[in-house]
Amino acid sequence: MPSERPVETASPEGKIDRWPPPRRWRLDGRLRPFLPEVVDVVLLFLAFMVGASLSPYFLDVPFLLDSTTLYIEAAIMALGMTFVIISGNIDLSVASILALVATLMAVLHVELNVPMEVAIPIALILGTLLGALNGWLIARLRLPALAVTLATLALYRGLAQILLGDHSLSQFPQWFVGIDRVTVPGTPIPIVLIMFFVLAIVLGLLLHKTVFGRWVYTLGTSEEAARYSGIPVNRVKVAIFALNGLLAAIAGLIMVSRLAVARYDHARGLELDVITAVVLGGTSIYGGRGTIFGSTIAVFLVGFLRTGLGVANVKAESQLAVVGTLLIIAVIASNVIARFSRLRG
């Protein structure tokens, strides 16, 4: 049998090389692209430990599963935001799209007597069109995504306020209200959590296993190179933002069902939580890097952490400070580990 002992050879310059290289170098090389996700998994484990230490009720499985319904809208919107940020863009209007879709659906059904079976598809189409409008303005007019979505953030929220004012609408059918309380038969698993995982799997396959997904990564790496490669950059941008709008509309319908009321100020400020989760999940704010898995882990990391702090009666302001600190720690840890790995390699 040939010896497995490493062989040392000397190059003409006198440098000594070892073959095969030590196993730890090769392992680092494989793990390096997934370091942000690894950090998030470790932080998720630590969040469970912290939550369990703060309250003995934290590890109650039905309680944990039920708590996921409180941030399921942010989780769904984080899936679409992952596509947007990987492509090198940003969308600050997702929460406003959610609010406008929710108010329009409520006005259609409650004030105009449109059946919910018709109002729901109209709301989904509206969300897709609002997202596509963002993409069209960015792609066709070559406007910066930050400026466009900052403007539509105010525009869409303003239209929602025009529709409802300071009033709220709540006369929805019984079958539509309380989706957060519906569970898989015989289990404590909320049906909205199953919906989220189905969306995550489908969008994960779209991003990581299709030509469209490769286009999204290429666009985020270099838009100019993408154009020279023959990628339909403008259509890809519109499609990404349309997908983001559709997911915001789905989140809007879930929020109205969960709260049993529609208001123009639904999800105000939620876009910051969505972007935080995506960046915490390892998606590069500069584009070209990110995974659906990372965003999913980060969403539950933030959610479980806030749940644990809430059980321990920690104030909302303090929770926000903890989440911000967690984001800084995760980004720094990923960069430090990546640099150390490159130096060792």
C-alpha positions in Angstrom: 0.0 0.0 0.0 1.3 3.5 -0.8 2.2 5.5 2.3 -0.2 8.2 3.4 2.6 10.2 5.1 2.9 13.7 3.6 5.7 14.1 1.1 7.9 17.2 1.3 9.3 18.6 -2.0 11.6 21.6 -2.6 10.9 24.1 -5.3 13.6 25.8 -7.3 13.3 28.8 -5.0 14.0 26.7 -2.0 10.4 26.7 -0.7 9.3 23.4 0.8 5.8 22.2 -0.1 3.9 19.4 1.5 1.6 17.0 -0.4 -1.1 16.3 0.3 -1.7 19.6 2.3 -2.8 19.3 5.9 -6.4 18.4 6.2 -7.3 21.5 8.1 -6.4 23.7 5.2 -8.7 21.9 2.9 -11.5 21.9 5.4 -11.1 25.7 5.9 -11.3 26.1 2.1 -14.6 24.3 1.9 -16.1 26.1 4.9 -14.9 29.6 4.0 -17.9 30.5 1.7 -20.3 29.4 4.4 -18.8 31.1 7.4 -21.6 33.7 7.9 -24.2 30.8 8.0 -21.9 28.8 10.4 -21.7 31.9 12.7 -25.5 32.3 12.6 -26.0 28.6 13.5 -23.7 29.1 16.5 -25.4 32.3 17.6 -28.8 30.5 17.2 -27.6 27.8 19.6 -26.4 30.5 22.0 -29.7 32.3 21.8 -31.4 29.1 22.9 -29.1 28.8 25.8 -29.6 32.4 26.8 -33.4 32.1 26.5 -33.5 28.9 28.5 -31.4 30.6 31.3 -33.7 33.6 31.4 -36.9 31.6 31.7 -37.8 27.9 32.2 -40.8 28.4 29.9 -38.6 29.3 26.9 -37.9 25.7 25.9 -41.6 24.8 25.8 -42.0 23.5 22.2 -45.7 24.6 21.7 -44.8 28.1 23.0 -41.8 28.4 20.7 -43.7 27.3 17.7 -46.6 29.7 18.5 -44.1 32.6 18.9 -42.9 32.1 15.3 -46.3 33.5 14.1 -45.4 36.9 15.5 -42.6 37.5 13.0 -43.7 35.3 10.1 -44.4 38.4 8.0 -40.8 39.6 8.3 -39.6 36.1 7.6 -41.5 35.9 4.3 -40.4 39.3 3.2 -36.7 38.4 4.1 -36.9 35.7 1.4 -37.6 38.3 -1.3 -35.2 40.8 0.2 -32.4 38.2 -0.1 -32.9 38.2 -3.9 -32.9 42.0 -4.0 -29.7 42.5 -1.9 -27.8 39.7 -3.7 -28.5 41.5 -7.0 -26.8 44.6 -5.5 -30.0 46.6 -4.8 -32.1 47.5 -1.8 -35.9 47.8 -1.3 -37.1 50.1 1.5 -40.7 50.0 0.4 -41.6 46.4 1.3 -43.5 47.3 4.5 -45.3 50.0 2.7 -46.4 47.5 0.0 -47.6 45.3 2.7 -49.7 48.1 4.2 -51.1 49.3 0.8 -52.1 45.7 -0.2 -53.8 45.1 3.2 -55.8 48.3 3.0 -56.8 47.8 -0.6 -58.0 44.3 0.1 -60.0 45.5 3.1 -61.6 48.4 1.2 -62.5 46.0 -1.7 -64.2 43.5 0.6 -65.7 45.6 3.4 -66.7 48.8 1.6 -67.2 47.7 -2.0 -68.6 44.2 -1.1 -66.1 42.4 -3.3 -65.9 38.7 -2.3 -62.7 37.7 -0.5 -62.1 35.0 -3.1 -61.7 37.9 -5.6 -60.1 40.5 -3.3 -57.2 38.2 -2.3 -56.0 37.6 -5.9 -56.4 41.3 -6.7 -54.2 42.1 -3.6 -51.5 39.7 -4.7 -51.5 41.1 -8.2 -51.3 44.6 -6.8 -48.3 43.7 -4.6 -46.5 42.2 -7.6 -47.2 45.3 -9.7 -46.0 47.6 -7.0 -42.7 45.7 -6.8 -42.4 45.6 -10.5 -42.9 49.4 -10.6 -39.9 49.7 -8.3 -37.9 47.5 -10.6 -38.9 49.3 -13.7 -37.9 52.7 -12.3 -34.6 51.3 -11.3 -33.8 49.4 -14.4 -35.3 51.5 -17.2 -34.6 54.9 -15.8 -31.2 53.9 -14.3 -32.2 55.4 -11.0 -30.5 54.3 -7.7 -32.5 51.6 -5.8 -32.1 53.5 -2.5 -33.6 56.7 -3.8 -36.5 55.0 -5.7 -37.6 52.7 -2.9 -37.2 55.5 -0.3 -39.7 57.5 -2.5 -42.1 54.6 -3.0 -41.9 53.9 0.8 -43.6 57.2 1.4 -45.8 57.0 -1.7 -47.3 53.6 -1.0 -47.8 54.3 2.7 -49.4 57.6 1.8 -51.8 55.9 -0.6 -52.7 53.4 2.1 -53.5 56.3 4.4 -55.6 58.0 1.8 -57.7 54.8 1.4 -58.4 54.3 5.1 -57.2 57.5 6.9 -56.9 56.8 10.6 -59.8 54.3 10.6 -59.5 50.5 10.5 -61.6 47.8 8.9 -62.3 44.5 10.5 -65.4 42.9 9.0 -63.7 39.8 7.4 -65.1 36.3 7.0 -64.5 33.9 9.8 -62.6 31.5 7.5 -60.0 34.2 6.7 -59.4 35.5 10.3 -56.9 33.8 12.6 -54.6 32.0 10.3 -51.9 32.1 13.0 -54.0 29.9 15.2 -54.5 27.2 12.5 -52.1 24.3 13.1 -51.2 21.1 11.2 -53.8 18.5 12.4 -52.6 16.6 15.4 -49.5 18.9 16.0 -48.8 22.3 17.5 -47.0 23.4 14.3 -48.7 26.6 12.9 -49.7 26.3 9.2 -48.1 29.7 8.5 -44.7 28.2 9.5 -45.2 25.4 7.0 -46.1 28.0 4.4 -42.9 29.8 5.1 -40.7 26.7 4.8 -42.4 25.8 1.5 -41.7 29.3 0.2 -38.1 29.1 1.5 -37.5 25.7 -0.3 -39.0 26.8 -3.6 -37.1 30.1 -3.6 -33.9 28.4 -2.4 -34.1 26.1 -5.4 -34.9 29.1 -7.7 -31.9 31.0 -6.4 -29.3 28.2 -6.1 -30.4 25.7 -8.8 -31.6 27.7 -11.8 -30.2 30.0 -14.5 -32.3 32.9 -13.1 -30.5 32.4 -9.8 -27.1 32.6 -11.5 -28.2 35.7 -13.2 -29.1 37.3 -9.8 -25.6 36.5 -8.4 -23.9 37.8 -11.6 -25.9 41.0 -11.5 -24.8 41.6 -7.9 -21.2 40.8 -8.7 -20.9 43.2 -11.7 -23.8 44.7 -13.6 -21.6 45.7 -16.4 -20.2 42.2 -16.7 -23.7 40.8 -16.7 -24.7 43.1 -19.6 -21.7 42.0 -21.6 -22.5 38.4 -20.9 -25.9 38.7 -22.6 -27.9 38.6 -19.4 -31.2 40.6 -19.7 -30.3 42.8 -16.8 -33.4 45.0 -17.0 -35.9 42.2 -17.1 -34.0 40.4 -14.2 -34.2 43.5 -12.1 -38.0 43.9 -12.7 -38.5 40.2 -12.0 -36.6 40.4 -8.7 -38.6 43.4 -7.4 -41.9 41.9 -8.7 -41.1 38.8 -6.7 -40.3 40.9 -3.6 -43.6 42.7 -4.0 -45.5 39.5 -4.3 -44.0 38.2 -1.1 -44.8 41.5 0.7 -48.4 41.1 -0.5 -48.5 37.5 0.9 -47.1 38.9 4.2 -49.8 41.6 4.2 -52.6 39.1 3.8 -51.2 37.0 6.7 -50.9 40.1 8.9 -54.5 41.1 8.3 -55.6 37.6 9.0 -53.5 37.4 12.2 -54.6 40.8 13.6 -58.2 40.6 12.1 -57.9 44.3 11.2 -56.5 46.4 8.4 -54.8 49.7 9.0 -52.6 52.0 7.0 -49.8 51.8 9.6 -49.4 48.0 9.4 -45.7 46.9 9.6 -44.4 50.5 9.9 -40.6 50.2 10.3 -40.6 46.4 9.6 -38.4 46.9 6.5 -35.5 47.6 8.9 -36.0 44.2 10.6 -36.2 42.5 7.2 -33.0 44.0 6.0 -31.3 43.3 9.3 -32.2 39.7 9.1 -30.9 39.3 5.5 -27.6 41.0 6.3 -27.2 39.0 9.5 -27.8 35.9 7.5 -24.6 36.6 5.5 -25.9 38.3 2.4 -23.4 41.0 1.3 -24.9 44.5 1.3 -22.7 45.1 -1.8 -24.4 42.2 -3.7 -23.1 39.0 -5.2 -23.2 36.8 -2.1 -26.0 35.3 0.1 -28.2 32.3 0.7 -31.8 31.6 1.5 -30.6 29.3 4.3 -28.6 32.1 5.9 -31.6 34.5 5.8 -33.9 31.8 7.3 -31.5 31.0 10.2 -31.0 34.8 10.9 -34.8 35.4 11.0 -35.3 32.7 13.6 -32.2 33.8 15.4 -33.6 37.3 15.8 -37.1 35.9 16.6 -36.1 33.5 19.2 -33.8 36.0 20.8 -36.6 38.5 21.1 -38.9 35.8 22.4 -36.5 35.0 25.1 -36.0 38.6 26.0 -39.7 39.2 26.0 -40.3 36.2 28.4 -37.7 37.8 30.7 -39.6 41.1 30.6 -36.9 43.0 28.8 -38.1 46.3 27.3 -38.6 46.6 23.6 -35.9 49.3 23.4 -33.4 47.1 25.1 -34.3 44.2 22.7 -33.6 46.5 19.7 -30.2 47.3 21.2 -29.5 43.6 21.7 -30.4 42.8 18.0 -28.2 45.7 16.8 -25.3 44.4 18.9 -25.9 40.9 17.6 -25.7 42.1 14.0 -22.4 43.9 14.6 -21.0 40.8 16.4 -22.1 38.5 13.6 -20.5 40.6 10.8 -17.3 41.1 12.7 -17.0 37.4 13.6 -17.6 36.3 10.0 -14.9 38.8 8.7 -12.4 37.9 11.4 -12.8 34.1 10.9 -12.6 34.6 7.1 -9.4 36.6 7.4 -7.8 34.2 9.9 -8.7 31.3 7.6 -7.1 33.0 4.5 -3.9 33.7 6.5 -3.7 30.1 7.7 -4.3 28.9 4.1 
